[in-house]
Amino acid sequence: MAEIDPNGMNSGHFNDATMRAQLVHEEVNSAYNHHIIINAFKSGRAKDISDEQIEKGKPCFIIGSGADLDDAVEHLKNWKGGIICTTSHALTLIKNDIVPTYIMALDPFCSWDEIKGIPWEQYKTKLITHPGVWPDLIENWPNEFLMFIENIGTKDSFYANTQKRMYTWREGENRRCPTFNYYIRTELTLFACSPPAQLFAVDRMGYGTIFLAGIDFGIVNGKERFSNWTKDEQGEWQQTSYPFDEKVVSIDPGKKIMYANNGVPTFPGHIFYKKNFLSAWRLSHKTIYSTDHGAMTEIPFVPITEVIEKQGEGFSIQSVEGINEICDNYLASVNCFVVESNAGSSFIECQNPASDIPNFINTIKNSYVCSVCGIRATSNDGRDCSGVDCKCGKGKLQHLAIIDEEKNYARFEKALGRKLFVVHPIQPPDVSFMKGGTN
């Protein structure tokens, strides 16, 4: 059963819309938060996330907002490994005597209101965040910050350039030509929702086997999401539940019931986020086990009671090849494909893979860079121009990425279960069909 989103939700379109809505907030927030974060770095209360010191290989739970979290909290209080949640879950964990190791704030609208009312200074919980979150969260957080920069896949983004340069210090006696040093060096790749970022964060810090709780992407036990605890203005605990009511959902234009490939009822948005989490798993190759009963059965399931009993130890390491096959098979079913090259993995979403994927690969194959001056060039006719002298007169052109077409096509055809692609031989170089561009 394919989980094709009936609303045609494409990651590129979603990310573009999100960027338009959020970027100005992150720009303003980054300015407001600047002096607090810089002072925290100077005092030692903030550091780049890659500088976090942990017991390498320690297991960790990633917490999500699914209904399965209601059952998980009964067991997580006995967990001794790492726990990473978001601002949405922090108070619920505390109410259930579970102290998170890390709280991740990813959305620019993450604010202090979501986690206030708790004497956080009494705990060792650390806030993992970027400079663009809501200022009152940065202003009020009493403990350590672990900082990162958002990577949205483009080198010309605000995050990779302006924001990163905002958080630097200058060295050297020459005021006009100093050395700039980044306070925040680490970039975490974004996949539209928090769980992938949580995954990349714990991976970067050196955690080992990952377990999931509340990352079910479905309607589970008659509930749409977990029952969260908050504190009111008087400091009293209040619980909000989210029972699934088909009558209410049927008149909500933002929701449309569909079924995952294991028959679990869900919403298009959940399937979109599931695709993004499996894409992140494909990219990270972390060993992950799920303790949930929802829509994501692609990740191996283990009972949470067993995980707690073993404290996350003794679970088999998952192979890169096995993870790739599971993810490739699922992603192909929702028109998403991973192109591998010596430069890493690239994701393409398309409705016509037989034509769209070769075009995508050809764009990569026909892109070159000078080994000396860094100028970019494109071959207009598909001829191989590697080794051709650059117009700078010093360097030679080389591929931006080397792609094994046959190997990639074989993976896609295996996942799709049918023959689709024909590999064409590479033509000899013809530099008259080159156009240049600045790096």
C-alpha positions, 0 to 999 in steps of 0.5 A, spaced: 500 500 500 503 506 497 502 512 502 502 517 496 500 524 499 493 526 496 494 533 497 501 532 494 505 535 499 512 536 496 518 537 501 521 543 497 514 547 496 513 546 504 520 548 505 519 554 501 513 556 504 516 555 511 522 559 509 517 565 507 513 565 513 519 564 518 525 567 516 524 574 518 522 572 525 529 568 525 533 574 522 530 579 528 530 573 533 538 572 532 539 580 533 535 580 539 538 574 542 545 576 540 548 579 546 545 574 551 548 568 547 555 571 546 555 573 553 554 565 554 559 563 550 564 568 554 562 565 560 562 558 558 555 557 559 554 556 551 558 552 547 557 549 540 554 542 540 560 538 537 564 540 543 559 537 548 562 531 552 558 525 553 560 518 554 560 516 547 556 510 545 551 511 550 543 510 548 538 515 547 531 516 547 528 521 542 521 523 544 516 525 539 508 528 540 505 521 538 499 518 542 504 512 544 508 517 548 502 517 553 504 509 555 512 511 554 512 516 560 510 510 565 516 507 563 521 512 561 522 514 569 526 508 570 531 510 564 538 512 565 540 513 558 540 520 554 533 523 553 532 529 548 525 532 547 522 539 545 519 544 548 512 541 547 514 535 551 519 538 557 513 539 562 510 533 561 516 529 562 517 533 568 510 532 571 512 524 570 518 525 574 522 524 567 528 529 567 530 530 559 537 530 558 536 535 552 530 540 550 531 542 543 528 548 540 528 548 533 522 552 531 523 560 531 516 561 535 519 556 541 518 560 547 519 560 554 511 560 555 512 553 553 517 550 559 516 556 564 514 554 571 519 549 572 525 550 576 530 548 571 536 551 574 535 545 579 536 540 573 542 539 569 538 539 562 541 543 557 537 547 551 539 545 544 538 551 540 540 556 534 540 563 535 533 564 531 528 562 537 524 566 540 528 571 545 524 570 551 526 563 551 534 565 550 533 570 556 530 566 561 533 559 560 538 558 566 542 552 564 547 551 559 546 552 551 548 547 546 548 551 539 548 549 532 546 553 525 540 550 521 543 547 514 537 548 509 541 545 503 543 552 500 550 555 501 547 562 500 542 562 505 541 567 511 544 561 516 550 559 512 552 566 511 549 572 515 547 568 521 554 564 522 558 571 521 554 574 526 556 569 531 564 570 531 569 574 534 575 577 531 583 576 533 589 580 530 592 586 531 590 589 524 583 592 525 581 592 518 584 585 517 582 580 523 581 573 523 574 571 524 572 565 528 566 562 529 562 561 536 557 556 532 561 551 527 556 545 527 550 545 522 544 540 522 541 538 516 533 540 517 528 535 514 521 540 516 520 537 523 524 536 530 525 529 530 530 529 524 534 535 528 533 531 534 536 525 531 542 529 528 543 532 534 544 526 538 548 523 533 553 529 532 554 528 540 556 521 540 550 517 542 549 510 540 543 506 539 537 510 538 530 509 541 523 512 539 517 514 543 512 518 541 514 518 534 508 514 531 506 518 525 499 515 526 492 515 530 494 511 536 489 508 541 484 513 539 488 519 540 491 524 535 497 526 539 500 525 546 496 528 552 500 534 554 501 537 561 502 544 562 502 549 568 497 555 568 498 562 571 497 559 578 502 554 577 497 548 577 498 542 573 493 542 567 492 536 562 490 537 555 488 531 551 487 530 544 482 524 543 480 522 535 473 524 533 472 522 526 466 527 526 470 533 528 476 531 523 471 530 517 469 537 517 476 540 518 479 542 511 486 541 514 485 534 516 483 528 511 483 521 514 488 516 510 491 510 512 499 508 512 501 502 509 500 498 515 493 500 515 494 505 521 489 511 520 493 517 519 493 524 516 497 527 510 501 531 515 503 525 519 505 521 512 509 527 510 513 528 517 514 520 516 517 521 510 522 526 512 524 522 518 526 516 514 530 520 510 534 523 516 535 515 518 537 514 511 542 520 511 545 518 518 545 511 518 544 510 526 541 504 529 534 506 531 529 502 534 522 504 535 517 503 541 511 505 538 505 502 535 503 507 529 504 508 522 512 507 522 513 500 522 519 500 517 524 502 523 524 495 527 520 495 533 522 493 540 517 493 547 519 499 551 519 494 557 525 490 554 529 497 552 528 499 559 530 492 562 536 492 558 537 500 559 538 500 551 544 495 551 545 488 547 541 491 541 544 489 534 547 494 530 543 495 524 548 495 517 548 501 512 546 496 507 540 494 511 538 501 513 539 504 505 534 498 503 529 499 508 529 507 506 529 506 499 524 502 498 519 506 502 521 513 499 520 510 492 513 508 494 512 516 496 516 518 490 522 520 493 529 518 491 536 518 494 542 519 489 548 517 491 555 520 489 562 521 492 560 528 495 554 525 499 547 524 498 542 528 494 534 527 495 529 528 489 522 528 489 518 527 483 512 524 479 516 521 473 522 518 475 524 515 468 525 522 466 526 526 472 531 522 475 536 522 469 535 530 468 537 531 476 543 526 475 545 530 468 545 536 472 550 534 477 554 530 472 555 537 468 557 541 473 564 543 474 569 547 478 576 549 477 581 546 482 584 553 483 580 559 482 573 555 484 569 558 478 563 554 477 562 551 469 556 547 466 557 543 460 551 545 455 551 538 451 553 533 456 560 532 454 565 530 459 569 536 461 573 534 467 581 536 466 579 541 461 584 548 462 580 553 466 579 560 463 583 562 469 589 559 466 592 556 472 587 550 474 583 545 471 576 543 471 573 537 475 566 534 477 563 537 483 561 530 484 562 523 481 556 519 480 555 512 479 549 512 474 548 504 473 549 503 481 544 508 482 539 506 477 539 499 479 537 501 486 531 505 484 529 499 479 529 494 485 525 499 490 520 500 484 520 493 482 521 495 474 526 497 469 526 504 468 533 507 466 538 507 460 545 509 461 548 513 455 555 513 454 559 519 456 561 524 450 568 526 449 570 533 451 568 539 447 570 546 451 566 550 446 560 548 449 562 551 456 559 557 460 562 559 466 560 562 473 562 565 479 563 561 485 
